[in-house]
Amino acid sequence: MLAKIGRLFKIKTRFEAFLIIYALALGAVQRGKIYLVLYPGFGGKLLFLACTCAVFMAGGKVLDCLKFEAAAKAAQEVEAG
């Protein structure tokens, strides 16, 4: 039963990855807007930039991991087959 629930939280396709990256980006921009209000000027802009850059880095890592998992699965099928 826990395995079935656990499968719901795994990213299996690029489409799912892009949906998650989009959701992260929306949250980062919202947080960045709050930083712009709390810290007007260069500091707020820098924090806004840090929020959005974090999404770019995380999104790239998610997409790279999907490629790595697909390659590992293909190699495992070659060994087994």
Helices and strands as residue ranges (DSSP letters): H 2-7, H 14-38, H 42-80
